[in-house]
Amino acid sequence: MTDSGEIGSVSPLMREFCQRFATAFPTLAYTEVFSEQLEIRIPPKHPDVGALCVRDDGDELTMLLGPHHHWHLPTTYFDDSPSELRADLTAQWAVDQIRALLEDRLVLRVRWNDGKVRSSTTYAVDHPSMKPSSGEEREYVWSGPRESPT
């Protein structure tokens, strides 16, 4: 992980995530970037999808997928759990999201309008209630563009 001068400013959540991440993906190529906070960057498998970044935002992790999408994994999601477990549970949630993405089980849907991104979402590839994408939408999995199921 980062050097000792930077480690002091990494949140307990990010420290827990880094430990779980290294255990779950021991051979995965990634870089650590530290500006004001630590960011883990996984290079893209396909250029149309973009890199995956996990950023330390203190009480949440922010996951950024390519230039069009991000989502938050806050510790408050686990407010019903004991406070001492919230960082562990959130870190594991992030690792599970990364695993789903790398295994092409997480779909990124981007809605375009007039050549600009208007919205984006992620969903599980086997999500039962997702409608097929329209002509204004493009879908991707980690390995690249996805043909929309009919």
Helices and strands as residue ranges (DSSP letters): H 4-7, H 12-24, E 31-34, E 38-42, E 52-56, E 60-65, E 69-74, G 75-78, G 83-85, H 86-102, E 106-113, E 116-124, E 137-141, E 144-145
